[in-house]
Amino acid sequence: MPERRRSITAGPGIAAAALLLGSCATVPGAVPPQLRIAITVDDLPVHAPYPPGVTALEVNREMIAALKAGHVPATGFVNAVNVTDGATTEALRNWRKASFILGNHTWSHRHLSEMSSADFEEEVTRNEPVLREFGAGSDWRWFRYPYLDEGKDEAQRAAGRQVLARHGYRVADVTIGFSDWAFTGAWARCNAATDKAGIAELERLYLDAAKQSIAVARSTAQALYGRDIPYVLLMHVSAMSAHMMPQVIQLYRDAGFSFVTLAQAESDPVYRSDIDLSVPGRVSDWTLAQQKGVKLPQATDLTAKLDSICPPGSAATSR
């Protein structure tokens, strides 16, 4: 499902992002910064649509295999409404067998801004039996807001944080991402049409977006905090992201990142208000940027481009 991001933002284009990344580079002879990133994966166990014949269980297995092969820790966020049969329960078991953490993404992935505080609490707690069962023995009291929607105003945001605090949660913030969810429909369409040219174009755009995310996130952190922070990457358990995960891991490694757990990343002081919900929530990056008088970079909006690739009803351009 699409996410409405509040943290490290997305900007003017790939070329501009390359310049931004260059601005974060170390000077010759300097000790390079320690770049750290935690991978988080939303919407377990189902993030559809899928290409014909592809199942949610297969997608989860492919993503888990890539993470294990890359020796990368990960946290997956569960919507238990989709844990409906043996295949989806097996998918969650596989995440835990791989020693990955499971966290709470609410029962049915609803917008907080469209719910009462009581409804939100119900969404949170209704998810917990599945987490207790499949996350037993792990640190499962991590919470990821659906759509990254923390509420329509400060009052609702504070009430939501109080709900989470009562139930012992910490918030899994997002400080880097490249809207991988936006590729989900086009990937299903191109595979259904066996459109090799469309598939290749999607893979190129996907990696370009992931590469651009590095420039955007690092430049934003430098502008707001004067340093690199341990970044928290948002991805989704989609068929395309599972397929691309080995290349994503390599891309971040080639950029100098080491992979850490969510807990390790959010031990940085910048995440304090995500861990301690008794303190006021961290202001948005946009608000902080306004206070500091800086302009944040944004990533290229690929919505129109993705909609144009293998549009519904189109014939394959290459088979």
VOPAVEX-546831 format. One record per residue (C-alpha): residue number from 1; residue in one letter; x negated, z negated, y. Coordinates in nm, 3 decimals. Example, Ala and Ser with C-alpha at 12.3 -4.5 7.8 and 13.67 -1.06 7.14 Angstrom:
2
<1; a; <-1.230; -0.780; -0.450>> <2; s; <-1.367; -0.714; -0.106>> 
END
This chain:
319
<1; m; <0.000; 0.000; 0.000>> <2; p; <-0.126; 0.068; 0.350>> <3; e; <-0.295; -0.216; 0.531>> <4; r; <-0.267; -0.302; 0.900>> <5; r; <-0.614; -0.425; 0.979>> <6; r; <-0.695; -0.700; 1.228>> <7; s; <-1.066; -0.730; 1.170>> <8; i; <-1.361; -0.490; 1.182>> <9; t; <-1.202; -0.178; 1.318>> <10; a; <-1.206; 0.183; 1.260>> <11; g; <-1.335; 0.529; 1.586>> <12; p; <-1.439; 0.843; 1.737>> <13; g; <-1.578; 1.033; 1.442>> <14; i; <-1.847; 1.072; 1.182>> <15; a; <-2.111; 1.198; 1.426>> <16; a; <-2.046; 0.913; 1.667>> <17; a; <-2.058; 0.667; 1.380>> <18; a; <-2.399; 0.797; 1.280>> <19; l; <-2.522; 0.720; 1.631>> <20; l; <-2.369; 0.375; 1.613>> <21; l; <-2.542; 0.307; 1.284>> <22; g; <-2.868; 0.416; 1.437>> <23; s; <-2.817; 0.165; 1.716>> <24; c; <-2.811; -0.113; 1.455>> <25; a; <-3.134; -0.002; 1.289>> <26; t; <-3.439; -0.225; 1.305>> <27; v; <-3.739; -0.128; 1.513>> <28; p; <-4.052; -0.003; 1.333>> <29; g; <-4.242; -0.289; 1.176>> <30; a; <-3.954; -0.535; 1.213>> <31; v; <-3.815; -0.724; 0.916>> <32; p; <-3.485; -0.553; 0.826>> <33; p; <-3.173; -0.767; 0.845>> <34; q; <-3.030; -0.906; 0.525>> <35; l; <-2.718; -0.702; 0.471>> <36; r; <-2.461; -0.860; 0.243>> <37; i; <-2.117; -0.743; 0.137>> <38; a; <-1.840; -0.881; -0.084>> <39; i; <-1.604; -0.638; -0.257>> <40; t; <-1.236; -0.730; -0.267>> <41; v; <-0.967; -0.519; -0.435>> <42; d; <-0.601; -0.543; -0.338>> <43; d; <-0.272; -0.475; -0.519>> <44; l; <-0.368; -0.569; -0.875>> <45; p; <-0.254; -0.453; -1.120>> <46; v; <-0.067; -0.151; -0.974>> <47; h; <-0.148; 0.066; -0.672>> <48; a; <0.044; 0.391; -0.723>> <49; p; <0.105; 0.684; -0.726>> <50; y; <-0.118; 0.794; -1.012>> <51; p; <-0.210; 1.141; -1.133>> <52; p; <0.005; 1.262; -1.425>> <53; g; <-0.081; 1.086; -1.748>> <54; v; <-0.291; 0.817; -1.581>> <55; t; <-0.180; 0.457; -1.633>> <56; a; <-0.238; 0.142; -1.433>> <57; l; <-0.425; -0.011; -1.728>> <58; e; <-0.666; 0.286; -1.740>> <59; v; <-0.729; 0.261; -1.367>> <60; n; <-0.801; -0.112; -1.387>> <61; r; <-1.035; -0.056; -1.682>> <62; e; <-1.225; 0.218; -1.497>> <63; m; <-1.271; 0.005; -1.187>> <64; i; <-1.378; -0.301; -1.385>> <65; a; <-1.628; -0.092; -1.583>> <66; a; <-1.784; 0.046; -1.263>> <67; l; <-1.818; -0.300; -1.109>> <68; k; <-1.971; -0.444; -1.426>> <69; a; <-2.211; -0.152; -1.462>> <70; g; <-2.320; -0.205; -1.103>> <71; h; <-2.358; -0.583; -1.154>> <72; v; <-2.126; -0.636; -0.858>> <73; p; <-1.908; -0.949; -0.818>> <74; a; <-1.551; -0.885; -0.707>> <75; t; <-1.226; -1.057; -0.616>> <76; g; <-0.894; -0.890; -0.700>> <77; f; <-0.570; -0.980; -0.523>> <78; v; <-0.255; -0.985; -0.733>> <79; n; <0.108; -0.891; -0.665>> <80; a; <0.275; -1.048; -0.967>> <81; v; <0.596; -0.847; -0.921>> <82; n; <0.405; -0.565; -1.093>> <83; v; <0.296; -0.775; -1.390>> <84; t; <0.582; -0.651; -1.603>> <85; d; <0.454; -0.563; -1.950>> <86; g; <0.171; -0.593; -2.197>> <87; a; <-0.036; -0.328; -2.023>> <88; t; <-0.028; -0.494; -1.682>> <89; t; <-0.098; -0.837; -1.828>> <90; e; <-0.390; -0.690; -2.020>> <91; a; <-0.523; -0.546; -1.694>> <92; l; <-0.539; -0.896; -1.542>> <93; r; <-0.697; -1.036; -1.858>> <94; n; <-0.963; -0.768; -1.833>> <95; w; <-1.048; -0.871; -1.476>> <96; r; <-1.099; -1.230; -1.586>> <97; k; <-1.292; -1.130; -1.900>> <98; a; <-1.530; -0.955; -1.665>> <99; s; <-1.570; -1.288; -1.477>> <100; f; <-1.406; -1.153; -1.160>> <101; i; <-1.192; -1.377; -0.941>> <102; l; <-0.817; -1.327; -0.904>> <103; g; <-0.647; -1.422; -0.576>> <104; n; <-0.300; -1.434; -0.421>> <105; h; <-0.159; -1.126; -0.243>> <106; t; <0.199; -1.263; -0.253>> <107; w; <0.464; -1.185; -0.510>> <108; s; <0.588; -0.851; -0.374>> <109; h; <0.359; -0.745; -0.087>> <110; r; <0.602; -0.802; 0.200>> <111; h; <0.514; -0.809; 0.570>> <112; l; <0.484; -1.166; 0.698>> <113; s; <0.619; -1.047; 1.035>> <114; e; <0.947; -0.958; 0.863>> <115; m; <0.994; -1.294; 0.687>> <116; s; <1.087; -1.649; 0.771>> <117; s; <0.835; -1.923; 0.704>> <118; a; <1.040; -2.030; 0.401>> <119; d; <1.046; -1.676; 0.265>> <120; f; <0.671; -1.649; 0.309>> <121; e; <0.616; -1.974; 0.121>> <122; e; <0.836; -1.843; -0.160>> <123; e; <0.630; -1.522; -0.176>> <124; v; <0.311; -1.726; -0.202>> <125; t; <0.424; -1.981; -0.458>> <126; r; <0.617; -1.735; -0.675>> <127; n; <0.286; -1.559; -0.737>> <128; e; <0.112; -1.872; -0.859>> <129; p; <0.225; -1.894; -1.226>> <130; v; <0.052; -1.563; -1.298>> <131; l; <-0.261; -1.679; -1.116>> <132; r; <-0.263; -2.009; -1.303>> <133; e; <-0.232; -1.824; -1.633>> <134; f; <-0.482; -1.545; -1.582>> <135; g; <-0.707; -1.713; -1.327>> <136; a; <-0.743; -2.036; -1.519>> <137; g; <-1.085; -2.188; -1.476>> <138; s; <-1.162; -1.980; -1.168>> <139; d; <-1.141; -2.019; -0.792>> <140; w; <-0.805; -1.842; -0.748>> <141; r; <-0.685; -2.007; -0.425>> <142; w; <-0.793; -1.718; -0.208>> <143; f; <-0.522; -1.545; -0.008>> <144; r; <-0.504; -1.193; 0.130>> <145; y; <-0.222; -1.110; 0.373>> <146; p; <-0.028; -0.798; 0.267>> <147; y; <-0.090; -0.522; 0.522>> <148; l; <-0.324; -0.778; 0.683>> <149; d; <-0.009; -0.885; 0.868>> <150; e; <-0.054; -1.244; 0.988>> <151; g; <0.273; -1.258; 1.181>> <152; k; <0.452; -1.108; 1.478>> <153; d; <0.334; -1.374; 1.724>> <154; e; <0.117; -1.681; 1.751>> <155; a; <0.398; -1.914; 1.645>> <156; q; <0.458; -1.723; 1.322>> <157; r; <0.087; -1.691; 1.261>> <158; a; <0.042; -2.067; 1.294>> <159; a; <0.339; -2.134; 1.065>> <160; g; <0.196; -1.900; 0.802>> <161; r; <-0.139; -2.074; 0.818>> <162; q; <0.036; -2.408; 0.772>> <163; v; <0.204; -2.276; 0.457>> <164; l; <-0.128; -2.162; 0.317>> <165; a; <-0.299; -2.489; 0.412>> <166; r; <-0.030; -2.694; 0.233>> <167; h; <-0.103; -2.503; -0.085>> <168; g; <-0.478; -2.526; -0.061>> <169; y; <-0.563; -2.165; 0.023>> <170; r; <-0.843; -2.000; 0.214>> <171; v; <-0.795; -1.661; 0.375>> <172; a; <-0.990; -1.361; 0.251>> <173; d; <-1.064; -1.188; 0.578>> <174; v; <-1.153; -0.818; 0.604>> <175; t; <-1.455; -0.714; 0.808>> <176; i; <-1.524; -0.369; 0.666>> <177; g; <-1.302; -0.100; 0.517>> <178; f; <-1.232; 0.271; 0.516>> <179; s; <-0.858; 0.295; 0.441>> <180; d; <-0.911; 0.395; 0.079>> <181; w; <-0.536; 0.347; 0.027>> <182; a; <-0.469; 0.653; 0.246>> <183; f; <-0.623; 0.881; -0.020>> <184; t; <-0.393; 0.764; -0.301>> <185; g; <-0.111; 1.017; -0.262>> <186; a; <-0.338; 1.317; -0.202>> <187; w; <-0.549; 1.227; -0.507>> <188; a; <-0.240; 1.220; -0.726>> <189; r; <-0.115; 1.551; -0.584>> <190; c; <-0.445; 1.737; -0.623>> <191; n; <-0.491; 1.616; -0.980>> <192; a; <-0.134; 1.709; -1.065>> <193; a; <-0.201; 2.060; -0.932>> <194; t; <-0.545; 2.074; -1.100>> <195; d; <-0.674; 2.174; -0.758>> <196; k; <-1.051; 2.149; -0.795>> <197; a; <-1.121; 2.247; -0.437>> <198; g; <-0.877; 1.984; -0.309>> <199; i; <-1.028; 1.719; -0.536>> <200; a; <-1.379; 1.801; -0.414>> <201; e; <-1.265; 1.785; -0.051>> <202; l; <-1.105; 1.445; -0.107>> <203; e; <-1.423; 1.312; -0.267>> <204; r; <-1.629; 1.435; 0.028>> <205; l; <-1.393; 1.284; 0.286>> <206; y; <-1.377; 0.957; 0.093>> <207; l; <-1.755; 0.911; 0.089>> <208; d; <-1.782; 1.018; 0.453>> <209; a; <-1.525; 0.752; 0.543>> <210; a; <-1.709; 0.487; 0.342>> <211; k; <-2.036; 0.583; 0.511>> <212; q; <-1.874; 0.571; 0.854>> <213; s; <-1.736; 0.225; 0.777>> <214; i; <-2.091; 0.091; 0.771>> <215; a; <-2.162; 0.212; 1.123>> <216; v; <-1.830; 0.087; 1.255>> <217; a; <-1.855; -0.258; 1.094>> <218; r; <-2.217; -0.320; 1.190>> <219; s; <-2.170; -0.202; 1.548>> <220; t; <-1.861; -0.419; 1.584>> <221; a; <-2.041; -0.725; 1.447>> <222; q; <-2.334; -0.665; 1.678>> <223; a; <-2.100; -0.629; 1.977>> <224; l; <-1.900; -0.942; 1.897>> <225; y; <-2.154; -1.175; 1.732>> <226; g; <-2.491; -1.029; 1.821>> <227; r; <-2.588; -0.998; 1.456>> <228; d; <-2.489; -0.866; 1.117>> <229; i; <-2.249; -1.090; 0.931>> <230; p; <-2.181; -1.100; 0.557>> <231; y; <-1.910; -0.834; 0.539>> <232; v; <-1.592; -0.847; 0.330>> <233; l; <-1.489; -0.501; 0.207>> <234; l; <-1.124; -0.413; 0.146>> <235; m; <-1.043; -0.165; -0.132>> <236; h; <-0.741; -0.103; -0.355>> <237; v; <-0.692; -0.059; -0.727>> <238; s; <-0.601; 0.309; -0.692>> <239; a; <-0.692; 0.591; -0.927>> <240; m; <-0.921; 0.750; -0.670>> <241; s; <-1.101; 0.428; -0.580>> <242; a; <-1.158; 0.354; -0.950>> <243; h; <-1.300; 0.704; -0.993>> <244; m; <-1.521; 0.673; -0.685>> <245; m; <-1.637; 0.313; -0.733>> <246; p; <-1.980; 0.399; -0.882>> <247; q; <-2.057; 0.618; -0.580>> <248; v; <-1.923; 0.354; -0.339>> <249; i; <-2.150; 0.091; -0.491>> <250; q; <-2.449; 0.322; -0.468>> <251; l; <-2.364; 0.420; -0.109>> <252; y; <-2.369; 0.058; 0.009>> <253; r; <-2.684; -0.015; -0.189>> <254; d; <-2.857; 0.286; -0.036>> <255; a; <-2.758; 0.152; 0.307>> <256; g; <-2.943; -0.172; 0.231>> <257; f; <-2.657; -0.398; 0.123>> <258; s; <-2.673; -0.657; -0.152>> <259; f; <-2.349; -0.764; -0.318>> <260; v; <-2.229; -1.124; -0.296>> <261; t; <-1.916; -1.314; -0.390>> <262; l; <-1.631; -1.363; -0.148>> <263; a; <-1.714; -1.734; -0.131>> <264; q; <-2.075; -1.655; -0.044>> <265; a; <-1.974; -1.411; 0.229>> <266; e; <-1.722; -1.644; 0.384>> <267; s; <-1.963; -1.935; 0.390>> <268; d; <-2.088; -1.777; 0.715>> <269; p; <-1.970; -1.966; 1.028>> <270; v; <-1.783; -1.659; 1.156>> <271; y; <-1.526; -1.717; 0.879>> <272; r; <-1.478; -2.088; 0.946>> <273; s; <-1.115; -2.059; 1.051>> <274; d; <-1.036; -1.861; 0.734>> <275; i; <-1.169; -2.145; 0.522>> <276; d; <-1.041; -2.439; 0.727>> <277; l; <-0.679; -2.359; 0.812>> <278; s; <-0.642; -2.682; 1.007>> <279; v; <-0.832; -2.526; 1.297>> <280; p; <-0.692; -2.247; 1.517>> <281; g; <-0.717; -1.904; 1.360>> <282; r; <-0.994; -1.669; 1.465>> <283; v; <-0.886; -1.438; 1.743>> <284; s; <-0.867; -1.069; 1.661>> <285; d; <-1.171; -0.854; 1.714>> <286; w; <-0.986; -0.662; 1.982>> <287; t; <-0.909; -0.982; 2.174>> <288; l; <-1.264; -1.104; 2.142>> <289; a; <-1.390; -0.765; 2.257>> <290; q; <-1.169; -0.783; 2.566>> <291; q; <-1.300; -1.130; 2.641>> <292; k; <-1.657; -1.005; 2.612>> <293; g; <-1.584; -0.683; 2.800>> <294; v; <-1.706; -0.457; 2.519>> <295; k; <-1.548; -0.148; 2.366>> <296; l; <-1.525; -0.142; 1.989>> <297; p; <-1.588; 0.169; 1.778>> <298; q; <-1.307; 0.322; 1.577>> <299; a; <-1.315; 0.533; 1.265>> <300; t; <-1.177; 0.883; 1.234>> <301; d; <-0.804; 0.893; 1.160>> <302; l; <-0.773; 1.109; 0.847>> <303; t; <-0.395; 1.084; 0.808>> <304; a; <-0.311; 1.441; 0.911>> <305; k; <-0.605; 1.582; 0.715>> <306; l; <-0.508; 1.400; 0.397>> <307; d; <-0.145; 1.506; 0.432>> <308; s; <-0.258; 1.869; 0.449>> <309; i; <-0.459; 1.858; 0.126>> <310; c; <-0.257; 1.963; -0.182>> <311; p; <0.075; 1.919; 0.002>> <312; p; <0.383; 1.863; -0.217>> <313; g; <0.492; 2.186; -0.381>> <314; s; <0.165; 2.365; -0.315>> <315; a; <-0.013; 2.572; -0.578>> <316; a; <-0.366; 2.491; -0.677>> <317; t; <-0.635; 2.673; -0.478>> <318; s; <-0.895; 2.642; -0.756>> <319; r; <-0.847; 2.568; -1.123>> 
END
